[in-house]
Amino acid sequence: MKRPRPLFLLLLPLLLPLSGCFGGDTIEPIYEIPDNEYCVVFPAREPGSKSPWTSTIGHQVSEAASRRLEAAAEFHTVPYGEVIELMYAEPSKEAKKGNDDEVGVDVTKITPEKLAELTGADWVIVIDIVAFQEKDPNTINLTKATGTADVKLFKIVKSTKERKKAKELSERERKRDEARRRIGLPPVGAAPDGGKWVAQETVNARYPKNFFGQYGETFMDPVEARRGLIEALGKKSAELFYEHEREDTPGSGN
């Protein structure tokens, strides 16, 4: 005689698909970076800055993203201190002989490929901060810090065949952008030499998470608002590249 199956086992196939019942809802990365490879975060470009290397907020956002990746991602992350270190590199002996004022590394000329070479990385995350607003100008005494960033993943190609293809693609994209400029159209953006873009996403961040009502937080210290938005933007950028639980914040528009 067969024993009846417990009711829980009969209902299990129906319960498992329900999000939040077992472990919550998770979000997959936009691109899988192999666990045994290294990733580095390029200095983020701040709106209006000539170079991402001269952007204070940009460095802080990239540093926040790097910390998140180090703590949560399965792949290896180059500590952001190694990126900052390049700005203070000593000039070579040859450079010192020619000019005492010569810098060790002209970081403004460092490309994603070069940064990967200098840090031993296989992948480069590039963050372009599109908007960084610490306070809504339409509110009085209310802090509503919001930010938006375009985040791209650059894969370094290593084989001779891959490098040749990547170079041909970059050259074709540069010619396309030049043709667009001649007729007044904005450039699409060519991939740097030495690799290719493999993923892109736009992220939006806000601080505080729960605005008072829907307008902001009353009398918040501007320094706290800036720091909070930097951390939020870094976190959102990093989360694109590892599996994480969906953050459901009531009233946040998450």
C-alpha positions as CSV (number, residue, x, y, z in Angstrom):
1,M,0.0,0.0,0.0
2,K,1.4,3.4,-1.0
3,R,1.7,6.0,1.7
4,P,0.1,9.4,0.8
5,R,2.6,12.2,0.1
6,P,2.7,15.1,2.6
7,L,0.7,18.1,1.5
8,F,3.8,20.3,1.6
9,L,5.5,18.1,-1.0
10,L,2.5,18.2,-3.2
11,L,2.4,22.0,-3.0
12,L,6.2,22.5,-3.4
13,P,6.2,22.8,-7.2
14,L,3.6,25.6,-6.9
15,L,5.4,27.4,-4.1
16,L,9.0,27.5,-5.6
17,P,8.3,29.9,-8.5
18,L,6.9,32.5,-6.1
19,S,9.6,35.1,-5.6
20,G,10.4,36.0,-2.0
21,C,9.2,32.6,-0.5
22,F,12.7,31.1,-0.5
23,G,15.7,33.4,-0.4
24,G,14.0,36.4,-2.0
25,D,14.2,37.9,-5.6
26,T,17.6,38.1,-7.1
27,I,19.0,40.1,-10.0
28,E,21.5,38.5,-12.4
29,P,24.6,40.5,-13.5
30,I,24.4,42.1,-17.0
31,Y,27.6,40.1,-18.0
32,E,29.3,37.2,-16.4
33,I,33.0,37.9,-15.5
34,P,34.9,34.6,-14.9
35,D,35.7,34.0,-11.2
36,N,39.4,33.6,-11.8
37,E,39.9,36.9,-13.7
38,Y,40.6,40.4,-12.5
39,C,38.5,43.5,-12.9
40,V,39.5,47.2,-12.4
41,V,37.3,50.3,-12.2
42,F,38.4,53.2,-14.3
43,P,38.1,56.7,-12.7
44,A,34.5,57.9,-13.3
45,R,34.0,61.0,-15.4
46,E,32.2,63.8,-13.6
47,P,29.9,66.1,-15.6
48,G,31.9,69.0,-16.9
49,S,35.4,67.6,-16.0
50,K,38.0,67.5,-18.8
51,S,39.5,64.2,-17.5
52,P,38.1,61.6,-15.2
53,W,41.5,61.6,-13.5
54,T,40.9,65.2,-12.2
55,S,37.4,64.5,-10.9
56,T,37.2,64.2,-7.1
57,I,33.6,62.9,-7.1
58,G,34.5,60.6,-10.0
59,H,37.3,59.0,-8.0
60,Q,35.1,58.6,-4.9
61,V,32.3,56.9,-7.0
62,S,34.8,54.5,-8.5
63,E,36.4,53.8,-5.2
64,A,32.9,53.0,-3.7
65,A,32.2,50.7,-6.7
66,S,35.5,48.9,-6.2
67,R,34.9,48.3,-2.5
68,R,31.5,46.8,-3.3
69,L,33.0,44.5,-5.9
70,E,35.7,43.4,-3.6
71,A,33.2,42.5,-0.9
72,A,30.5,40.9,-3.0
73,A,31.7,39.7,-6.5
74,E,33.1,36.3,-7.1
75,F,35.8,37.5,-9.5
76,H,38.9,39.4,-8.3
77,T,38.9,43.2,-8.1
78,V,41.9,45.4,-8.2
79,P,41.9,47.7,-5.1
80,Y,41.3,51.3,-6.2
81,G,44.4,52.3,-4.3
82,E,46.4,50.8,-7.1
83,V,44.6,53.1,-9.5
84,I,45.2,56.2,-7.4
85,E,48.9,55.2,-7.0
86,L,49.4,55.8,-10.7
87,M,48.8,59.5,-10.1
88,Y,51.8,59.7,-7.8
89,A,54.3,57.5,-9.7
90,E,57.9,58.8,-9.7
91,P,59.4,59.8,-13.0
92,S,61.9,57.4,-14.6
93,K,65.6,58.1,-14.5
94,E,65.6,59.1,-18.1
95,A,62.8,61.6,-17.6
96,K,64.6,63.1,-14.6
97,K,67.6,63.8,-16.7
98,G,65.6,65.6,-19.3
99,N,63.2,67.5,-17.2
100,D,63.0,67.7,-13.4
101,D,59.3,68.6,-13.7
102,E,58.4,65.5,-15.7
103,V,55.7,63.4,-14.1
104,G,56.0,59.7,-13.7
105,V,52.8,58.8,-15.5
106,D,50.6,61.1,-17.5
107,V,47.4,59.6,-16.3
108,T,45.2,61.7,-18.6
109,K,46.6,59.6,-21.5
110,I,45.8,56.2,-19.8
111,T,43.3,54.2,-21.8
112,P,41.2,51.3,-20.4
113,E,43.7,49.0,-22.1
114,K,46.7,50.7,-20.5
115,L,45.0,50.7,-17.1
116,A,44.4,47.0,-17.4
117,E,48.1,46.5,-18.3
118,L,49.3,48.5,-15.4
119,T,47.1,46.7,-12.9
120,G,47.1,43.2,-14.3
121,A,43.3,43.3,-15.0
122,D,41.3,41.4,-17.7
123,W,38.2,43.6,-17.5
124,V,37.7,47.4,-17.0
125,I,34.5,49.0,-15.7
126,V,34.0,52.5,-17.1
127,I,31.6,54.8,-15.3
128,D,30.4,58.1,-16.9
129,I,28.4,60.2,-14.4
130,V,25.7,61.8,-16.5
131,A,24.0,63.7,-13.6
132,F,25.0,64.4,-10.0
133,Q,22.6,66.6,-8.1
134,E,23.0,67.0,-4.4
135,K,19.8,69.1,-3.9
136,D,16.6,69.7,-5.9
137,P,16.6,73.4,-6.7
138,N,12.8,73.3,-6.7
139,T,12.6,72.5,-3.0
140,I,13.3,74.6,0.1
141,N,15.2,73.2,3.1
142,L,14.7,69.7,1.7
143,T,17.6,67.5,0.5
144,K,16.9,65.2,-2.5
145,A,20.2,64.0,-3.9
146,T,20.0,62.1,-7.2
147,G,22.5,60.8,-9.7
148,T,22.6,58.9,-13.0
149,A,25.6,57.1,-14.6
150,D,26.2,55.2,-17.8
151,V,28.3,52.1,-16.9
152,K,30.2,50.0,-19.5
153,L,32.3,46.9,-19.3
154,F,35.4,46.7,-21.4
155,K,37.0,43.3,-22.2
156,I,40.7,43.1,-22.8
157,V,41.5,40.9,-25.8
158,K,44.7,38.9,-25.6
159,S,45.2,36.7,-28.6
160,T,46.7,38.1,-31.8
161,K,43.5,37.3,-33.8
162,E,41.3,39.0,-31.2
163,R,43.5,42.1,-31.0
164,K,43.4,42.4,-34.8
165,K,39.6,42.2,-34.9
166,A,39.3,44.7,-32.1
167,K,41.7,47.1,-33.8
168,E,39.7,46.9,-37.1
169,L,36.5,47.4,-35.2
170,S,37.8,50.5,-33.4
171,E,39.1,52.0,-36.6
172,R,35.8,51.4,-38.3
173,E,33.9,53.0,-35.4
174,R,36.3,56.1,-35.4
175,K,35.7,56.6,-39.1
176,R,31.9,56.3,-38.6
177,D,32.1,58.9,-35.8
178,E,34.2,61.3,-37.9
179,A,31.6,61.0,-40.7
180,R,28.8,61.8,-38.2
181,R,30.6,64.9,-36.9
182,R,31.0,66.2,-40.5
183,I,27.3,66.3,-41.0
184,G,26.5,67.6,-37.5
185,L,25.5,64.4,-35.8
186,P,26.8,63.4,-32.3
187,P,29.4,60.6,-32.3
188,V,28.2,57.2,-31.2
189,G,31.5,56.4,-29.5
190,A,34.3,54.1,-30.6
191,A,35.7,51.4,-28.5
192,P,39.3,52.0,-27.3
193,D,42.1,49.9,-28.8
194,G,43.0,46.6,-27.2
195,G,39.5,45.3,-26.5
196,K,35.8,45.7,-26.9
197,W,32.7,46.9,-25.1
198,V,30.6,43.9,-24.1
199,A,27.9,45.4,-21.8
200,Q,26.3,48.7,-21.0
201,E,23.6,49.8,-18.6
202,T,22.3,53.1,-17.1
203,V,21.9,53.3,-13.3
204,N,20.0,55.8,-11.2
205,A,20.7,56.4,-7.5
206,R,19.2,58.5,-4.8
207,Y,19.9,59.6,-1.2
208,P,18.2,59.2,1.2
209,K,16.5,56.0,0.0
210,N,13.2,57.1,1.5
211,F,12.4,60.8,0.8
212,F,10.3,62.5,3.3
213,G,6.9,62.3,1.7
214,Q,8.0,62.4,-2.0
215,Y,10.0,65.6,-1.8
216,G,13.2,65.1,0.2
217,E,14.7,65.0,3.7
218,T,14.4,68.0,6.0
219,F,17.5,69.9,6.9
220,M,20.0,67.2,5.9
221,D,23.7,68.1,6.1
222,P,24.9,68.7,2.4
223,V,28.1,66.8,3.2
224,E,26.1,63.8,4.3
225,A,23.9,64.1,1.2
226,R,27.0,64.1,-1.1
227,R,28.6,61.2,0.7
228,G,25.4,59.2,0.6
229,L,24.8,59.8,-3.1
230,I,28.4,58.8,-3.9
231,E,28.0,55.5,-2.1
232,A,24.6,54.9,-3.7
233,L,25.9,55.5,-7.2
234,G,29.0,53.3,-6.6
235,K,26.8,50.6,-5.2
236,K,24.4,50.7,-8.2
237,S,27.3,50.6,-10.6
238,A,29.0,47.6,-8.9
239,E,25.7,45.6,-8.6
240,L,25.5,45.4,-12.3
241,F,28.3,42.8,-12.3
242,Y,27.3,40.3,-9.5
243,E,24.1,38.5,-8.5
244,H,22.3,40.3,-5.7
245,E,19.0,40.5,-4.0
246,R,16.5,43.1,-5.3
247,E,16.3,46.0,-2.9
248,D,12.6,46.8,-2.4
249,T,12.3,50.2,-0.7
250,P,8.7,51.4,-0.3
251,G,8.1,54.7,-2.0
252,S,11.6,54.8,-3.6
253,G,10.6,53.9,-7.1
254,N,13.2,51.1,-6.9
